[in-house]
Amino acid sequence: MINNIPKRHFYNNKDYFLDFEKKILILDPEFHEKLLNKKLWNRFGFKKIGGSSVGDVLAVDKYKSQFQAFCRIAWCSLPILDKKYVNAGIKIEPKVVAALKETLNVDIEQFPPEKYNFDYFEDKDEIIGGIPDGYINEQKIIIEIKTTGEKNYEQWKQFGIPAGYLKQAQIYTYLMGVKKFWIVAAFLKEEDYLNPDQFPIKQRKLKNYPYILNEAQVLDDINTIKEWYKKYTKLGYSPAWDEEKDSDLIAYLKCENEQQYLELLEKWKIEGKFIDEP
């Protein structure tokens, strides 16, 4: 029994078709046309590129997937199966901002998603969107806050911050017209994910990673993203999927109706992959 069924509107062999020979998703022509003409269809259309999609399109590491990026912009992506990581970020981010204000004695401007229709860059860019986590107006610095497991403290120290985080923050910085950005990371213990409201910030590692905008790099990234976006939104079919890294998404996309979707969620619930919140 599923208590909270993640919403889903589109199904295989109805709104899109899976080609298992070419390993691509093909949008139904009528659905594709609607996505292309969002101004004529209640502004519903291909989503913009933002957040984790930046790293996927740019294929910054072996875990990133252009296939997943296409599914996101075409409203066919996986729902969040385990919300504990998202919930932790939502609860802990304000605590990090408050700590920065207190420690640095600065005013940090924030951008409530609802106020900006969940896209601060809505009127600034037609393809790239998102919401910066914060901005220090005095010093003209963009802030991106990340919550991550404490094991990553040493990982990041040795190998650097994940490239997807850097690319995303740098693009936001460029679109804001400034030259500096910080990635501020809070490193969490496992119990912090279960009780983010009680996050003991003074007892956890909090580190700031300051950067200067690399304009040549960010312009190249933006050009790559926009060329990719224009290509695949026009074609109406995805880049090829990877059987291994995209396996869960493919299983999700195979569903042809709600019954099959519910059966998949039940299976994932038993496996511990889908956490059904009461």
N, C-alpha and C positions, 0 to 999 in steps of 0.2 A: 504494500500500500504506500503510495507516494503522497506525502502531505502537501508539499509545495512543488508543483510541476513547473520547471523553467519554461517560460513562454517560447512558443515556436509557431511560425506562420507558414513556412515554406518546406516543401517535400520533394523527394526524388520522383522522377517520371511525371511530374506535374509542373513545377516551377523551374526545375533544372533537370539535367540528365547526366549520369556518370558514365563516362567512356572508359571502360576498364582496359582497353587495348592501349589507348594513348595516355591513360591515367590523368584525365582532365575532367573538370566539371564544365558542362555547357549550359548556359542559361536558356530557358525557353524564350523564343523570339519576342513574345508579347511581354514577358516579364523584363527582358533586357531593354525593350523599348521604353517601358515605364521607368526603369532605373536611369536611363539616359535623359529622360524628360521630366526631371523632378519638379520643375517650375510649373508643369501642367498637371502634376499629380500630387497635390497637397505638400509639395516640397520634399516628398519622399523620393529618394534616388540613391545613387551610389554614395556611400559614406566617404568622408575625407580620410586622408592618411594622417594618423596621429598616434601618440603613445607607443605601444609595443609594435605597431605595424611598421614604424620607421625601420626598426632593426630587421623585421622580416623581409621587407622589400629590398633592403640593402644587403641581406644575407650576411650579417656581421659575424655569425658563428655557425657551427654545425647543427645547432638546435633550431635555428630560425628557418622559416618556411614562407616562400612567396605564395605558395598555394593557400596557406592560412590567411595571408594578407588579402588575397583576392576574396576568399570566403567572407572575411570581415566586411569589406567594402560592399559586398553583394548581399549582406544581411543573412548569410548562411553559416555563420561561424558557430562554434560550440558555445553553449551558455557556460557560466561559471559553475563548475561541478563541486568545488569546495571553496566556500566564501571566507574561510578563516583568514587567508592572506589579505584579501581585499578589505575585510572588516578591520584587521589590525592596522592597515595603512590609514584608513579613514579615522580611526580613533586616536592613533598615535601622532599623526601629522600635526594636529594643533598643539600637542605637547612639545614637539620639536620646535615649532615656530615660537612658542612662548619662551622656551629655553634660549633660543637665539636672541630674542628681543632683550631678555634679561641679561644675558652674558655680554652681548655686544652693545647694548644700549642704543639700538637702532629701531626705526619704524619699518615694519615689513608690510607692504601692501599685498593683499590677497584678492583673488578673483573668484567669487562664489559662482560655481558652475551654472546655477539656475539663472543668475543675473545675465550671463553671457550666452544663454542657450547652449550650454555645454561646449562652447567653442569660442574662446577669446579672439581667435583669428578669423571669425566668420566673415567680416568685411575687409579682411586684410589679405587673404589668400583663398583661391577657389579650390585648391587641392589639398593643402596641408592645414590641419586643425589641431586643437588641443587647448588645455588650460594650464598655464604655468602655475607652480605651487606658490611662488612668492616673488616679490620684487623690492629691492632696497633702492628707493628712488634717489636718496642722497648720493650713493656710490654707484648708481646705475648697474646693479648686479641682479641677474636672474637667479632664483633659487629653485632647485629641484630636490625634493625630499624622497628618500628611498628607505623603506623598512625591509630588512633582510636578516637572515639567520646569522647568529654570532660566528658560525664556522667560516662565514665569508670575510670576516675581518682579516684573517691571515691570507686568505685567497686573494683578496683585493690588494693587500700589501705586497704580495709577491708577483701577481700577474696583472694588476691594474683593475680598474672599474670595468664592468661589462660594456662593450662597445656600443650596444644598443642604448644604454642610458646616456652615454656621452653624445651620441648622434642626436638623440631626441632633445637633450638640453641645449645643444649647440644650435639646432634649428630654431628652437624657441627664442634663443638669445638673438639670433640674426633677425628674425621676424619682429622682435621688439626694438630693433635698431640700436642695440648696445653691444659692448665688447667683452663683458665679463660674465661668468656664471659660476655658481657653486653647486656641487652635488653634496648634499648633507645626508649622511646615512646614520640610521639608528639600528644597532645590531641587537637582535632579539633572541632571548632564550625561548625554548619550546613553550613554556608555560605562559609567555607573554601573548602568544597567539590565542590562547584559550581565555585570557583575561586582559584584553588590551586596555580596558577602562582603568585598570590598576597598574598600568605600565610604570615601573619605578625608574624614571628617566635618569635620575642622578646615580643610580646603581648600574647603569648600562653604558656600554661604549657608544659614544656619539662622535662622529668624525666629519670634518668638513674637507672637501676636495675642491680647491679653487682652480679655475681654468680661464685662459684667455681665448677668445674666439679665433679660430683658424678660418679666415674668410674664404680662402681658395678651396679648402676642404668642404666647407658647408655649402658653397655654391655648387660644387660638383655633386654632393649628396642630393641637394634639392633638385638639380637637373635630372639626376638618375631616377629619383622618385617620380617626378612629373612625367618623364618619358614612359616609365613603366605604367603609370596610372592611365595615361592617355591611350597607350597601346592596348591594355587589357580591357578597359571599359568599352573601347570601341569594338574590339573583337567579340566580346561577350562570352569568352571562355577563359578558363584559368591556365596558369602555368601548370606543368606536370606535378603531381603529388609524389611524395616519398612514402613508400609502404610502411616504413618503420616510424619515422618521426610524425607522420600524419595519420597514424592508425586509428586513434580515437575519433578524430574528425571524420575519417572515411566511414567508420561504423555509424556515426551520427547521420551523415549525409545519405547513407543507404536507406534510411527509413522512408517508407512511402506513405505512411499515414500515422495518426496519433497512437493507434494501438501498438504498432511496431516501436514507436518512440518510447512509450511507457514500458514496454518489455525491456528495451535497452537500458532505461533508467533503473529498473528493478535489478537487472543483472549487475550494473555498475554499483548499485547500492550494496549488494551482497559482497562485491569485491572491495568495497571501501573507497571506490573511485568517486562516487557521487555521495555527497553528504546532504541528506534531506533534513533541512531545518524544520523543527516543529512549528 
